[in-house]
Amino acid sequence: MSTRSHILSTGSYLPEKIMTNHDLSKIVDTSDEWIFQRSGIKSRRIAADDQSTSDMAIKAAEAAIERAGIQPSDIDGIIVATTTPDQTFPSVAVRVQAALGVPVGIAFDVQAVCSGFIYALSVADNFIKVGQLKRVLVIGADKMSSLLDWSDRTTCVLFGDGAGAVILEARDGAEDGTGVLSTHLYANGGMRDLLYTDGGVSTTGDSGHIIMHGREIFKYAVKLMADAVNAALDANDLSADQIDWLVPHQANLRIIEATAKKLSMPMERVIVSVEEHGNTSAASIPLAFDGAVRDGKIKEGDLVLFEALGGGLTWGSALLRL
């Protein structure tokens, strides 16, 4: 009998501080109208100076554990997607493990920037499919504000901080068609200079700031994310009109709209949280997903498709039925 991963619960966390477009206009040459027209963003959350990525990840994980009705001792693996770890090492995952009291087991980070959550979900799904893990905490968490040049209006207006989590559980049998149906991961290092930081541990000795070529990213994002969506549909012999909900990476509303149009999907079936969250990198999909589940939009039995593109370039998709 085959084993498939199922999402047992979701959780998320957003920092208290809200930074609006009006707030940004006081520190950089921009305006609410300029930002909203280009990105669809109205506000974003900014972590406190003494608040780390692991702090946010722990909060999101605690919410997911509470909603699942389980104990930390019931978890045998933790995978955190992040590009802003607390330290070069150890990983954010082991900090979460220690804070929650999760027993000795697998705990590590993955780094695929904005595609990170789909990468982490895919890794966890495969651990479950081969029988190595039974219940995995998968977290996307990023403190993107720590990578921003606050004088660069092309990047500082786009990003925010936050964390989202899901608990994946192994269940035998797939007769009802539920669970993670497939995941699809891609990368093209030849396009790495389109979105990157100008620093690093082994080069400049610091984390650097985000550098982005926005027009090129927009062009590739729409095409590559649509390709990843179609790969998931083809692998499962499905059509776009059978998807109940598309949960895209929340980078830019214009990219989300263009991708939905390319797939002939009405925006009524697309989960959008970018207006209030901005681009939270690896946290954006689990944040949006958790919000939609808690709001009652996404329900048991729904066919849900995740898709994202991030620096690398990396991109991917995941198809699941709740």
Residue pairs with C-beta under 8 A, 6 or more apart in sequence:
1 172
1 173
2 172
2 173
2 174
3 128
3 129
3 131
3 170
3 171
3 172
4 128
4 129
4 170
4 171
4 173
4 174
4 178
4 179
4 180
5 124
5 125
5 128
5 129
5 136
5 168
5 169
5 170
5 171
5 179
5 180
6 168
6 169
6 170
6 171
6 178
6 179
6 180
7 166
7 167
7 168
7 169
7 180
7 320
7 322
8 68
8 70
8 135
8 166
8 167
8 168
8 169
9 64
9 65
9 67
9 68
9 166
9 167
10 63
10 64
10 67
10 164
10 165
10 166
10 167
10 286
10 289
10 290
10 293
10 294
11 60
11 61
11 62
11 63
11 64
11 65
11 66
11 67
11 164
11 165
11 166
11 290
12 60
12 63
12 162
12 163
12 164
12 165
12 283
12 286
12 287
12 290
12 291
13 56
13 57
13 59
13 60
13 63
13 162
13 163
13 164
14 45
14 161
14 162
14 277
14 287
15 45
15 46
15 47
15 48
15 51
15 56
15 161
15 162
16 45
16 48
17 45
17 46
17 47
17 48
18 43
18 44
18 45
18 46
19 43
19 44
19 45
19 46
19 160
20 32
20 42
20 43
21 30
21 31
21 32
21 35
21 36
21 41
21 42
21 43
21 157
22 32
24 30
24 35
24 153
24 156
24 157
25 31
25 32
27 150
28 150
28 151
28 152
28 153
28 156
28 157
29 153
30 153
30 157
32 42
35 41
35 42
35 157
36 42
38 252
38 254
39 157
39 158
39 252
39 253
39 254
39 274
39 278
40 252
40 253
40 254
40 256
40 272
40 274
40 275
41 157
41 158
41 252
41 253
41 274
41 275
41 278
41 279
42 275
42 276
43 275
43 276
43 278
44 159
44 160
44 161
44 276
44 277
44 278
44 280
45 160
45 161
45 162
45 277
45 278
45 280
46 145
46 160
46 161
47 55
47 56
47 143
47 145
47 146
47 161
51 143
52 86
52 143
53 82
53 84
53 85
53 86
53 92
53 141
53 142
53 143
53 163
54 85
54 86
54 92
54 95
54 96
54 99
54 141
56 141
56 143
56 161
56 162
56 163
56 283
57 80
57 82
57 92
57 95
57 96
57 139
57 141
57 163
57 165
58 95
58 96
58 99
58 100
59 163
60 139
60 141
60 163
60 164
60 165
60 283
60 286
60 290
61 78
61 96
61 100
61 137
61 139
61 165
62 100
63 165
63 290
64 137
64 165
64 166
64 167
65 71
65 72
65 75
65 100
65 137
65 167
68 167
70 135
70 167
72 100
72 101
72 102
72 103
73 101
73 102
73 103
74 135
75 100
75 102
75 103
75 105
75 135
75 136
75 137
75 167
76 103
76 105
76 106
76 133
76 134
76 135
76 136
77 105
77 106
77 107
77 124
77 127
77 133
77 135
77 136
77 137
78 93
78 94
78 96
78 97
78 102
78 105
78 106
78 107
78 108
78 136
78 137
78 139
79 93
79 106
79 107
79 108
79 109
79 110
79 120
79 123
79 124
79 136
79 137
79 138
79 139
80 91
80 92
80 93
80 96
80 108
80 109
80 110
80 120
80 139
80 140
80 141
81 109
81 110
81 111
81 112
81 116
81 117
81 119
81 120
81 138
81 139
81 140
81 141
81 282
82 92
82 109
82 111
82 116
82 140
82 141
82 142
82 281
82 282
83 111
83 113
83 116
83 142
83 147
83 281
83 282
83 311
84 142
84 143
84 144
84 146
84 147
84 207
84 281
85 91
85 92
85 109
86 92
86 95
88 201
91 107
91 108
91 109
92 109
92 139
92 141
93 107
93 108
93 109
93 139
94 107
94 108
96 102
96 107
96 137
96 139
97 105
97 107
102 137
105 133
106 127
106 132
106 133
110 116
110 119
110 120
110 123
112 118
112 119
112 187
112 282
112 310
112 312
112 314
112 316
113 195
113 281
113 282
113 310
113 311
113 312
113 314
114 249
114 251
114 279
114 281
114 282
114 284
114 308
114 309
114 310
114 311
114 314
115 185
115 249
115 282
115 308
115 309
115 310
115 312
115 314
115 315
115 316
116 140
116 281
116 282
116 310
117 138
117 140
117 164
117 282
117 283
117 284
117 285
117 286
117 306
117 308
118 183
118 185
118 285
118 306
118 307
118 308
118 316
118 317
118 318
119 185
119 314
119 316
120 138
120 139
120 140
120 282
121 138
121 166
121 168
121 180
121 183
121 306
121 318
122 183
122 185
122 316
122 318
124 133
124 136
124 138
124 168
125 168
125 180
125 183
125 318
127 133
127 136
128 134
128 136
128 168
128 169
128 170
131 170
133 170
134 169
134 170
135 167
135 168
135 169
135 170
136 167
136 168
137 165
137 166
137 167
138 165
138 166
138 167
138 168
138 286
139 163
139 164
139 165
139 286
140 163
140 164
140 165
140 281
140 282
140 283
140 284
140 285
140 286
140 287
141 162
141 163
141 164
141 282
141 283
142 161
142 162
142 163
142 280
142 281
142 282
142 283
143 161
144 159
144 160
144 161
144 210
144 279
144 280
144 281
145 159
145 160
145 161
146 207
147 159
147 197
147 207
147 208
147 209
147 210
148 155
148 156
148 159
148 209
148 210
149 155
149 156
149 209
149 210
150 156
152 209
154 212
154 214
155 209
155 210
155 211
155 212
158 251
158 252
158 278
158 279
159 210
159 278
159 279
159 280
159 281
160 277
160 278
160 279
160 280
161 280
161 283
162 277
162 280
162 283
162 284
162 287
163 283
163 286
163 287
164 283
164 284
164 285
164 286
164 287
164 288
164 289
164 290
165 286
165 290
166 286
166 289
166 290
168 180
171 179
177 321
178 301
178 321
178 322
179 320
179 321
180 318
180 319
180 320
181 232
181 235
181 236
181 319
181 320
181 321
182 232
182 235
182 236
182 318
182 319
183 316
183 317
183 318
183 319
184 228
184 231
184 232
184 235
184 316
184 317
184 318
185 314
185 316
186 224
186 228
186 314
186 315
186 316
187 312
187 313
187 314
187 315
188 312
188 313
189 312
191 220
191 312
191 313
192 311
192 312
192 313
193 213
194 212
194 213
194 216
194 217
194 220
194 311
194 313
195 210
195 211
195 212
195 213
195 217
195 310
195 311
195 312
195 313
196 210
196 211
196 311
197 207
197 208
197 209
197 210
197 211
198 204
198 208
198 209
198 211
199 205
199 206
199 207
199 208
199 209
200 207
200 208
217 309
218 252
218 254
218 255
218 258
220 309
220 313
221 251
221 252
221 255
221 259
221 309
222 255
222 258
222 259
222 262
223 262
224 309
224 313
224 315
225 248
225 249
225 255
225 259
225 307
225 308
225 309
225 315
225 317
226 259
226 262
226 263
228 307
228 315
228 316
228 317
229 240
229 246
229 259
229 263
229 305
229 307
229 317
230 263
231 317
232 305
232 307
232 317
232 318
232 319
233 239
233 240
233 243
233 319
235 319
236 319
238 303
238 319
240 263
240 264
240 265
241 264
241 265
242 303
243 265
243 269
243 303
243 304
243 305
244 269
244 298
244 302
244 303
244 304
245 269
245 270
245 271
245 292
245 297
245 298
245 302
245 303
245 304
245 305
246 260
246 263
246 265
246 269
246 270
246 271
246 304
246 305
246 307
247 270
247 271
247 285
247 288
247 289
247 292
247 304
247 305
247 306
247 307
248 255
248 256
248 259
248 270
248 271
248 285
248 288
248 306
248 307
248 308
249 279
249 284
249 285
249 307
249 308
249 309
249 310
250 256
250 272
250 273
250 274
250 277
250 278
250 279
250 280
250 284
250 285
250 287
250 288
251 274
251 279
251 284
251 309
252 274
252 279
253 272
253 274
253 275
256 270
256 272
256 274
257 267
259 307
260 266
260 267
260 270
271 288
271 289
271 291
271 292
271 297
271 298
272 288
273 284
273 287
273 288
273 291
274 284
277 284
277 287
277 288
280 287
281 310
282 310
284 308
285 306
285 308
289 298
289 304
289 306
292 298
298 304
298 322
299 322
300 322
301 321
301 322
302 321
302 322
303 319
303 320
303 321
304 319
304 320
304 321
304 322
305 317
305 318
305 319
306 317
306 318
306 319
306 320
307 315
307 316
307 317
307 318
308 315
308 316
308 317
309 315
